[in-house]
């Protein structure tokens, strides 16, 4: 269970955040189990709300690891947790993978969450957007806003760094989790999204992480796997390059490369 011990740097903002959540009385949190949604859920749980529910949507874009983690975090916080399932690959506007893919996906996913909240008699639906997200290409935020989702962390002015600091001080196990993004972000815009490609990407990243690497993205360019990792891990990764190459080729890739520019959020938005 979460403790509520924080340092002065977090106290003021958490107090404001708690007060706002308490006034809502009932809320459902779009819950991935990542850094931001876990922090939001933890503060909501500590605010004394009358009804709080975490809702996780399981789809082909989410890894099994993420689903399991979400369940464990919600259980640790003692919060009611629902896992809903959507066959997102039946949505033609999503799998065509235009630059608006995230908007169409978020609309479908958040509609499920809002419907679950309505059925439970819950008045507010929340998501864990923070101030850093405003600088990224995130068309999904439009879908969330259209459906009436509120962003308490953004409204309170929390940055990603502050969320991590406060999460650590509150002893949340999620404080140092690497940033998450859906598996579809590994596929260039305009390339059709299929079950086979998503599975190949998930298995490739799982294998590389099993070697001890934390920050990993495997971008899929047809039969080419382009691995992104942080600059500090590149030398170590080259030391096991043959293992990685063999494993990824066994998964169906013909060529395996390491991106010398390293990991950068939203990379497919700016590259050709």
N, C-alpha and C positions, 0 to 999 in steps of 0.2 A: 504494500500500500504506500502511496505517496506521502512523504512528509512535507510540511509547509514551512521549512526553514529557508529563508532567502536572505541575501545580502542587501544592503541599502540601495544599491544600483537597480535592483529589480522591484523593491518594495512598492514604490509609488505607482509604477505602471500596472503591476499585478493587482494592487488595490483598486485602481480605476477599472481594470478589466473585470475583476470579480464583481464589483458593484453593478456594472452593466449587465453581466450575465445573470446575477441574482434578480434584477428587475424583470428579466424576461420570464422567469418562473419555469418555463418549459422549453426545451430545445433538443433538436436532433443534430448531431455533428457528422458531417461527411468525413468518414474516418478511414484513412489509409494505413494508420499505424506508424507514419513517418514523424519526423521531428515536429513539424508545425501542428498537425492535427492532434498528435499526442499531447503537446503542451496545452493546446486549447481545451482538450477534453479534461486534462488534469486540473486545470484552473476552474473549469466549469464544475467538476466534481467537488472541488473544495469550496465552491461558492454557496453551497446549500440550496441549489435549485430544487423545485418541487418534483420535476421529472426530467431526467436526462437520458438520452439514448445515443449510442454510437452506431452508425450505419456504414457498413463496408459493402461495396459492390464488387463482386467477383466476375471478371471477364477474361477474355483471351489476352488482354493487354496487361494483366497483372500476374506477377509470378506467384508460385505456391508459397515461397518464402514470405512474401509480403502478407498474404492472407493469414498464414499461421502467426506471424508477428502481431498483426492487428488484433487477433483473438486473444493473444497472451497479454498484450498491453491493456486492453479493455478489462480483462479479468483481473489483472493486477490492480487496476484502479477501482475495481468494484462497480463498474458501469454496465448497464444493460447493453447488450450488443446484438445487432442483427446483421446477418450476412445475406445479401440479395444477389441473385445471379442474372446476368443479361448476356444474351448471345449477340455481342456487339458486331460480329462479322456478318450478321444478316442485315445490317444497316448499310445500304448502298453508298450513302454519302460519306460514311466513315471509311469504308474499305477502298474507295477510289483515291483516298489519301491526298486531297487537295490541301492548300495552305489553311483551309477552314476545317480540317479534320477534327481538331481539338474542340471547336465550337459544337459540331454535330455530336461528337462523343460525349462531351460534358453535358449537353442538353439531355441526351438519352439517359445517362447515368444519374444525373441530379433530379430528373423527373421521377425516377424510381425512389430516390431518397425522400423527396417531398411527398410523394404518395404514401410512403410508409409513415412519415410524420403525421400526415393528415389522418390516417387510419388510427393512429395512437392518440389522437387528440392533442398533438404537440403543436404549439403556436409558431415556433421559430425554427428555421433551418440555417445552419452555420457551416462555413468552411474556413480553412486555415490559411488564407491568403495573408501575406505580410508585405511590408513596404518594398522589399527587394523584388517582389514579383512584378511590380509596376514597370521595372526596367526590362523585363523579358517579353518575348513574343508569346502572348497567352490569350488567344481568341476564346478559349474556354471560359474566361472570366465574364465575357459578355453573356454567355448562356446561363451562368450561375446568377448573374444580376437579373436577367429576364425572368427567372423562376423565383425571385424573391429571396435568394440566399444572402445572408448577412456575413460580414467579415470583421469580427470583433478585434482580431489581432491588428489588422490594417487600420481600423478606426482608432485604436489605442496607440498606434505609431510604432509597433514592434517591428524591428528588422530581424533578419535571419540570425545575425550574430547575437542579438539580445535574447532571442528565443533559445538559442543554444546555451548561453550563459545562465539564464534563469532556469532552464531545464536541468542543467547540471547542479545548480544550487538546490533545486527541489528534489534531487536524487532520482530523476527520471532516466531510465536505462536508454532512452532514445536520444539523449542529448548530443551524442557524437555520431549518430547514424549518417552515412553519406547521403547526399541528395538523391531523391528518387524521381524517376519519370517513367511513364508507361512504355511498354515495349515497342509501341508503334513509332516512338521518336527515333528508333534506330533505323528506320526505313525512309529513304529520300522521298520528298513530296512528289506525287505523280506516279509512284510505283505502287501497284496493287498490293494490298495487304492480304496475306493468306495465313491459314493455320500453320502450314509447314514452315513458313519463314519465321513466324513468331516463335515456334517451338525450337527451331534451330538457334535463334538468337538467345533464348532463355537458357538452353543447355550450354551454349558456348560461354556465356557469362558465368554460369554456375561453375563450370570447370575452372575457369581462370581464377575466380574467387576462392575456389577450393585450394589453390596454390598459395593463398595468403594475400592476394591483392584485394584492396578494398574499393578503390575508385576505378570502376571498369565500365566501359560501354563498348559493345560490339556492333558497329554500324554495318548494315548489310547492303552491299551494292551488287545485287545479282548473286553471282558465285564468288564474289570477293568479300572477305571479312576485314573490315578496317577497325583495329582495336585502338581505343582511346583510353589513356590512363593519365594520372598526374605525373608531372615531370620527375618527381622523386622516385617513382617506381619503374621508370623506363629501363634503367641499367639492370635492375633485378629481373625484369621481364625478359630482357634479352638473354639472360642466363638460363632461362627455361624455354627459350623460343621454339626448340624442336618439339618439346612436349606439347606446347600450345598448338603449334602448326599441325602436328599429327592428330590431335584430338579434334580440332575444328574441321580438318579435312574428312575425318571419319563422320562428322555430322553433315557433310555434304558441301562444304566450301571447297573450291578449287585453288584459291589463293588466299593467303593470310598475311596481312600487313599491320605494322605498328605506325600509327599517325605521329609523326615527329613534332607536330604542334601541340599534342596532348589534348586532354579533355577540355572542352569549352561548352558551357550551357547554351542550348539553342543553335548549335553549329549548322544544322541543316537549313536553317532559315537564311543564313548569309552566304552559303556556298553554292556553287553551280555544279 
